[in-house]
Amino acid sequence: MVKINGEMLDKNGKSISDILNEMEINIQRVAVELNEEIVPKAKYDDTILNDGDSVEIVRFVGGG
């Protein structure tokens, strides 16, 4: 199980890109933190989630 934004989900073995695609999230509008470290967008395809990982996905929101 992987904790994603506080929710435990069965996402072992999936890449960050896989997760973002499943959640229909535009990678250009987010930052992803894996185990308290920011993951560069260039590594989303190659970063595979493992049991016990903690992921935070932060969406950028425009406004005024």
C-alpha positions as CSV (number, residue, x, y, z in Angstrom):
1,M,0.0,0.0,0.0
2,V,1.1,3.5,-0.8
3,K,-0.1,6.6,1.0
4,I,-1.2,9.3,-1.5
5,N,-2.3,12.6,-0.1
6,G,-3.1,10.9,3.2
7,E,-5.1,8.0,1.6
8,M,-3.8,4.4,1.6
9,L,-4.0,3.0,-2.0
10,D,-2.8,-0.2,-3.6
11,K,-0.4,1.4,-6.1
12,N,2.8,-0.7,-5.6
13,G,4.8,-1.0,-8.8
14,K,3.2,1.9,-10.5
15,S,5.1,5.0,-11.7
16,I,4.3,8.5,-10.6
17,S,3.2,9.1,-14.3
18,D,0.8,6.1,-14.0
19,I,-0.8,7.5,-10.9
20,L,-1.2,11.0,-12.3
21,N,-2.7,9.6,-15.5
22,E,-5.2,7.5,-13.5
23,M,-6.1,10.6,-11.5
24,E,-6.4,12.6,-14.7
25,I,-4.0,15.2,-13.4
26,N,-2.0,17.4,-15.8
27,I,1.7,17.0,-14.8
28,Q,2.4,20.6,-15.8
29,R,0.2,21.8,-13.0
30,V,1.5,19.7,-10.0
31,A,4.5,19.1,-7.8
32,V,5.1,15.6,-6.5
33,E,6.8,14.8,-3.2
34,L,7.9,11.2,-2.6
35,N,8.9,10.3,1.0
36,E,9.4,14.1,1.8
37,E,11.6,14.8,-1.3
38,I,10.5,16.6,-4.5
39,V,10.6,14.4,-7.6
40,P,11.7,16.2,-10.8
41,K,9.1,16.0,-13.6
42,A,11.7,14.3,-15.8
43,K,11.7,11.4,-13.4
44,Y,8.0,10.8,-13.1
45,D,8.1,7.9,-15.7
46,D,11.0,6.2,-14.0
47,T,10.0,6.6,-10.3
48,I,8.2,3.4,-9.2
49,L,6.2,3.4,-6.0
50,N,6.9,0.7,-3.4
51,D,5.0,-0.6,-0.4
52,G,5.1,2.0,2.4
53,D,6.0,5.0,0.2
54,S,4.3,8.3,1.0
55,V,3.3,10.6,-1.9
56,E,2.0,14.1,-1.8
57,I,0.6,15.7,-5.0
58,V,0.2,19.4,-4.8
59,R,-1.8,21.1,-7.5
60,F,-1.1,24.7,-8.6
61,V,-4.1,26.9,-8.6
62,G,-4.3,30.3,-10.2
63,G,-6.3,33.1,-8.7
64,G,-6.2,36.6,-7.5
